[in-house]
Amino acid sequence: MTKNTLEWLTESKKLFNTAKKVIPSGVNSPVRYFEPYPFFTKKANGAYIWDADNNCYIDFCNAYGALLLGHRRKEILRSVSVQLSKGTLYCTPTESEIELSKLIIGNFPSIDKVRLMNTGGESTMTAIRLARGFTKKKKIIKFEGCYHGAHDSVLVKAGSGSAHNGISVSDGGLDEVSKNTLVVEYNNIEDLKKTIRKNKDIAGVIVEPILANMGLILPAKNFLHDLRKITKENNIPLIFDEVVTGFRVAPGGAQEHFGIKPDITTIAKALSNGFTISAVGGKKEIMDLLSPDGKVYQASTFAGNPISVSAAISSIKTINKIKNKLYSKLERFNLLFSTALDDMATDMKIPHQINFTASMFQIFFTNKPVVDYQTSKNSNAKKFQKMFQTLLKNGIFIAPSQFEVIFLSDAHTQTDLNKTLDAYYLALKSVKN
């Protein structure tokens, strides 16, 4: 893989040209596109992913963080295979739903009850509806650059693909919905206090405890503790969006890591290591508002489907079984990798910042620390794209946007990391000038 363009992806180019004729923009999610066209995947296993031209990459995108345990984890596939022999969808309650709910509650002390659903966006939408139903108020506070899914209430100055495409508020969204969303600066507790003082109709505050959709941005010291204190003092429900961080940062997510109990929590991604499922959980008095007993409506044909539930049960059990080795290994790998990457960029005199924690990291090409939306947006995205292309040509796949995160998985080995550092050396050389 030594050519200077993506012309070596001949089969993917053909597939993309065909896809554009039947799929808007040729992709089913904006974050999957990169110029001039994305590669199309043929298969994956462990830490590796193969494209339609049979090129193999070490995968650090890991389905945007969902694959904490790597591709095709045997324990999970075994559980799913057993369930497949019994059926795929019933739309009736199952005992396995109770088992999964107990496992989630056992890992998240802030959760008394949990409802299963399908996607992270569905869980955050329900969490916000619950907060409004509980408080009988309208306004939601979110933080600039946090991404909580593609629904109107939160698609305002959001991260992830909307940031990459420069979209602040989506066309087709309703002004009367987005006007009830108040946006404050991440890591700016004074901005939060001022916004709360000016508005008496706040139903809830939603936050990514670790911002993983604007690149990786870490909470400042005491920021989350102050956030919890202020919301309690003002009787405002606090929603932790742990779609990315749930199970990935710790078995109990970022709230376990930081020692904070939110009122409502959303979980997805690593919950099932690649199967479609999400959950919203929280205090009993809030969760009991959900229908049919309560008046906050939420429903789904595929919620609690036995295939995804079996995958999630196996995933959590596997995580709990190996957690002492799993998280220490990933943290050790991340520290070694981030330190080596920092040293390389420093030796090359490339202005940069590296943010890392647990099994996540990102490099930004900028002189200034990246602590919020604006400092992330001010980094050199063109250099990042050049780095991405060079990494791809050398067999390393990371998310193709500055505003995403690089994820480690349990499937990665020291050999993988060494090969990846060699590729990053070439990639950094390509952006040096």
LOMAR-178332 format. One record per residue (C-alpha): z, x, y. Coordinates in steps of 0.25 Angstrom, whole numbers. Layout:
N
PATOR       w       u       v
PATOR       Z       X       Y
...
***
This chain:
433
PATOR       w       u       v
PATOR       0       0       0
PATOR      -5       9      11
PATOR     -15       1      19
PATOR     -12      -2      33
PATOR     -15     -17      32
PATOR     -12     -28      22
PATOR     -26     -28      16
PATOR     -20     -23       3
PATOR     -14     -37       2
PATOR     -28     -42      -2
PATOR     -24     -54     -11
PATOR     -13     -58      -1
PATOR     -23     -58      10
PATOR     -32     -68       2
PATOR     -20     -77      -2
PATOR     -16     -77      13
PATOR     -30     -81      18
PATOR     -30     -92       7
PATOR     -15     -96      11
PATOR     -19     -98      26
PATOR     -29    -109      21
PATOR     -18    -118      15
PATOR      -5    -113      20
PATOR      -2    -113      35
PATOR      -2     -98      40
PATOR      -4     -94      25
PATOR      11     -94      23
PATOR      22    -104      19
PATOR      32     -98      28
PATOR      30     -90      41
PATOR      38     -78      37
PATOR      29     -75      26
PATOR      17     -71      35
PATOR      14     -58      40
PATOR       2     -52      46
PATOR      -9     -51      42
PATOR      -5     -59      29
PATOR       7     -59      20
PATOR       6     -54       5
PATOR       7     -65      -5
PATOR      17     -63     -16
PATOR      14     -63     -31
PATOR      27     -61     -37
PATOR      41     -55     -35
PATOR      52     -48     -43
PATOR      65     -42     -40
PATOR      63     -34     -27
PATOR      48     -35     -27
PATOR      37     -44     -23
PATOR      22     -43     -26
PATOR      10     -48     -18
PATOR      -3     -54     -22
PATOR      -9     -40     -22
PATOR       2     -35     -32
PATOR       8     -27     -22
PATOR      23     -25     -24
PATOR      34     -25     -13
PATOR      49     -23     -13
PATOR      53     -36      -7
PATOR      63     -36       5
PATOR      59     -50      10
PATOR      66     -56      -2
PATOR      61     -70       1
PATOR      68     -68      15
PATOR      81     -65       9
PATOR      81     -75      -2
PATOR      80     -65     -14
PATOR      93     -59     -13
PATOR      92     -56     -28
PATOR      77     -52     -28
PATOR      65     -59     -34
PATOR      66     -66     -47
PATOR      81     -63     -50
PATOR      82     -66     -65
PATOR      95     -74     -64
PATOR      89     -83     -55
PATOR      76     -85     -62
PATOR      84     -87     -75
PATOR      92     -99     -69
PATOR      79    -105     -63
PATOR      72    -104     -76
PATOR      83    -111     -83
PATOR      83    -122     -72
PATOR      67    -123     -73
PATOR      68    -128     -87
PATOR      77    -139     -83
PATOR      69    -144     -71
PATOR      65    -141     -57
PATOR      70    -152     -48
PATOR      79    -164     -51
PATOR      83    -170     -37
PATOR      96    -174     -43
PATOR     109    -166     -42
PATOR     112    -155     -52
PATOR     124    -147     -57
PATOR     117    -134     -52
PATOR     118    -139     -38
PATOR     133    -140     -39
PATOR     134    -126     -45
PATOR     125    -120     -34
PATOR     133    -127     -23
PATOR     146    -121     -29
PATOR     140    -107     -29
PATOR     136    -108     -15
PATOR     150    -113     -10
PATOR     156    -102     -18
PATOR     149     -92     -10
PATOR     150     -98       3
PATOR     165    -102       7
PATOR     160    -109      19
PATOR     152    -119      11
PATOR     160    -132       5
PATOR     147    -139       1
PATOR     133    -136       0
PATOR     120    -143      -1
PATOR     107    -137      -7
PATOR      94    -138      -1
PATOR      81    -130      -1
PATOR      78    -120      11
PATOR      86    -113      21
PATOR      79    -121      32
PATOR      84    -134      25
PATOR      98    -129      24
PATOR      99    -125      39
PATOR      93    -138      43
PATOR     104    -146      35
PATOR     115    -137      40
PATOR     111    -140      55
PATOR     110    -155      51
PATOR     124    -154      45
PATOR     130    -147      57
PATOR     124    -158      66
PATOR     129    -169      57
PATOR     143    -163      56
PATOR     144    -161      71
PATOR     136    -173      76
PATOR     129    -163      86
PATOR     115    -158      88
PATOR     114    -144      93
PATOR     113    -132      84
PATOR     115    -118      88
PATOR     106    -107      81
PATOR     105     -92      84
PATOR      92     -86      90
PATOR      84     -80      78
PATOR      91     -87      67
PATOR      82     -94      58
PATOR      87    -106      51
PATOR      74    -112      45
PATOR      62    -119      51
PATOR      68    -132      56
PATOR      68    -137      70
PATOR      83    -135      73
PATOR      83    -120      70
PATOR      69    -116      73
PATOR      72    -112      87
PATOR      72     -97      90
PATOR      73     -94      75
PATOR      71     -82      67
PATOR      62     -78      55
PATOR      48     -83      55
PATOR      49     -90      68
PATOR      54     -78      75
PATOR      43     -70      69
PATOR      32     -80      74
PATOR      39     -81      87
PATOR      42     -95      86
PATOR      55    -100      94
PATOR      53    -115      91
PATOR      43    -120      81
PATOR      32    -129      86
PATOR      34    -143      80
PATOR      49    -142      81
PATOR      56    -153      89
PATOR      62    -149     103
PATOR      73    -160     101
PATOR      77    -153      89
PATOR      77    -138      94
PATOR      84    -142     107
PATOR      96    -144      99
PATOR      96    -130      93
PATOR     103    -120     102
PATOR      99    -105     101
PATOR     109     -94     104
PATOR     108     -79     102
PATOR     112     -73      88
PATOR     124     -64      90
PATOR     127     -69     104
PATOR     140     -77     102
PATOR     141     -79     117
PATOR     128     -86     117
PATOR     133     -95     106
PATOR     146     -98     114
PATOR     138    -102     126
PATOR     129    -111     119
PATOR     140    -119     112
PATOR     147    -120     126
PATOR     135    -126     132
PATOR     132    -136     120
PATOR     142    -146     115
PATOR     132    -152     104
PATOR     131    -141      94
PATOR     131    -145      80
PATOR     131    -131      74
PATOR     127    -116      74
PATOR     118    -111      64
PATOR     116     -96      62
PATOR     111     -85      52
PATOR     124     -77      51
PATOR     115     -65      49
PATOR     102     -67      56
PATOR      91     -64      46
PATOR      79     -71      52
PATOR      77     -62      64
PATOR      77     -50      57
PATOR      91     -47      52
PATOR     101     -49      64
PATOR     116     -47      61
PATOR     127     -55      67
PATOR     135     -47      78
PATOR     150     -44      75
PATOR     158     -57      76
PATOR     146     -65      79
PATOR     147     -74      67
PATOR     162     -75      68
PATOR     161     -79      82
PATOR     151     -89      79
PATOR     160     -95      68
PATOR     171     -95      78
PATOR     164    -102      89
PATOR     157    -113      81
PATOR     171    -116      75
PATOR     177    -117      89
PATOR     166    -127      93
PATOR     166    -135      80
PATOR     151    -131      78
PATOR     147    -130      63
PATOR     142    -115      60
PATOR     130    -114      51
PATOR     127    -101      44
PATOR     113    -100      40
PATOR     114     -92      28
PATOR     100     -94      22
PATOR      97     -79      22
PATOR     111     -74      21
PATOR     117     -83      11
PATOR     120     -75      -2
PATOR     112     -63       4
PATOR     122     -57      13
PATOR     134     -61       3
PATOR     136     -72      -7
PATOR     142     -80       4
PATOR     132     -76      14
PATOR     134     -71      28
PATOR     146     -80      30
PATOR     153     -72      18
PATOR     149     -59      24
PATOR     154     -62      38
PATOR     166     -71      34
PATOR     162     -84      41
PATOR     162     -98      37
PATOR     151    -107      43
PATOR     151    -122      42
PATOR     137    -123      36
PATOR     129    -113      28
PATOR     115    -113      24
PATOR     110    -104      12
PATOR      96    -102       6
PATOR      88     -89       2
PATOR      97     -81      -7
PATOR     104     -93     -12
PATOR      93     -94     -23
PATOR      86     -81     -22
PATOR      72     -87     -20
PATOR      73    -101     -24
PATOR      72    -113     -14
PATOR      86    -117     -11
PATOR      96    -118       1
PATOR     110    -124       4
PATOR     118    -128      16
PATOR     133    -128      14
PATOR     146    -129      22
PATOR     159    -136      25
PATOR     161    -149      17
PATOR     163    -158      30
PATOR     149    -153      34
PATOR     142    -153      21
PATOR     147    -167      17
PATOR     138    -173      29
PATOR     126    -171      20
PATOR     120    -184      14
PATOR     121    -192       6
PATOR     136    -192       9
PATOR     134    -187      23
PATOR     124    -191      34
PATOR     118    -177      36
PATOR     105    -179      28
PATOR      99    -168      19
PATOR      90    -170       7
PATOR      80    -162      -1
PATOR      72    -165     -14
PATOR      73    -150     -18
PATOR      88    -148     -14
PATOR      96    -142     -26
PATOR      84    -141     -35
PATOR      88    -135     -48
PATOR      79    -123     -48
PATOR      84    -117     -34
PATOR      98    -121     -38
PATOR      98    -113     -51
PATOR      92    -101     -43
PATOR     103    -102     -33
PATOR     114    -103     -43
PATOR     109     -91     -50
PATOR     107     -83     -37
PATOR     121     -86     -32
PATOR     127     -83     -46
PATOR     119     -70     -46
PATOR     123     -66     -32
PATOR     138     -69     -35
PATOR     137     -61     -48
PATOR     131     -48     -42
PATOR     136     -50     -27
PATOR     145     -38     -27
PATOR     134     -29     -31
PATOR     123     -37     -24
PATOR     127     -37     -10
PATOR     133     -22     -10
PATOR     119     -17     -16
PATOR     111     -25      -5
PATOR     120     -20       6
PATOR     120      -6       1
PATOR     104      -6       0
PATOR     103     -12      14
PATOR     112      -2      20
PATOR     104      10      14
PATOR      91       4      17
PATOR      94       0      31
PATOR     100      13      34
PATOR      88      21      29
PATOR      79      12      36
PATOR      87      14      49
PATOR      86      29      47
PATOR      71      29      45
PATOR      69      21      57
PATOR      78      30      65
PATOR      72      43      61
PATOR      58      37      65
PATOR      64      33      78
PATOR      60      19      76
PATOR      68       9      85
PATOR      74       0      75
PATOR      86      -8      71
PATOR      91     -12      57
PATOR      99     -24      54
PATOR     105     -25      40
PATOR     116     -32      32
PATOR     118     -36      18
PATOR     104     -36      11
PATOR      96     -38      24
PATOR      90     -29      35
PATOR      79     -28      45
PATOR      74     -17      54
PATOR      70     -20      69
PATOR      61     -11      77
PATOR      69     -11      90
PATOR      79      -2      98
PATOR      90     -13     100
PATOR      99     -19      89
PATOR      94     -33      84
PATOR     105     -43      85
PATOR      98     -56      89
PATOR      85     -63      90
PATOR      80     -56     103
PATOR      83     -42      98
PATOR      76     -45      85
PATOR      64     -51      92
PATOR      63     -38     101
PATOR      61     -29      89
PATOR      47     -24      86
PATOR      41     -34      76
PATOR      28     -27      76
PATOR      34     -14      70
PATOR      41     -23      60
PATOR      28     -29      56
PATOR      22     -15      54
PATOR      34     -10      46
PATOR      32     -23      37
PATOR      18     -20      35
PATOR      21      -6      31
PATOR      32     -10      22
PATOR      23     -20      15
PATOR      12     -10      12
PATOR      23      -1       6
PATOR      28     -12      -3
PATOR      40     -17       4
PATOR      40     -32       8
PATOR      50     -36      19
PATOR      49     -49      27
PATOR      37     -48      37
PATOR      45     -51      50
PATOR      55     -43      59
PATOR      63     -56      59
PATOR      66     -57      44
PATOR      75     -48      36
PATOR      74     -38      24
PATOR      81     -42      12
PATOR      87     -34       1
PATOR      88     -40     -13
PATOR      96     -37     -26
PATOR      83     -33     -32
PATOR      81     -21     -23
PATOR      84      -8     -28
PATOR      86       6     -22
PATOR      72      10     -26
PATOR      67      -2     -19
PATOR      74       2      -6
PATOR      70      16      -7
PATOR      55      12      -8
PATOR      57       2       4
PATOR      63      13      13
PATOR      51      22      10
PATOR      42      10      14
PATOR      51       8      27
PATOR      49      22      30
PATOR      34      20      31
PATOR      35       7      38
PATOR      44      13      49
PATOR      34      24      50
PATOR      23      14      53
PATOR      31       8      64
PATOR      36      21      70
PATOR      25      21      81
***
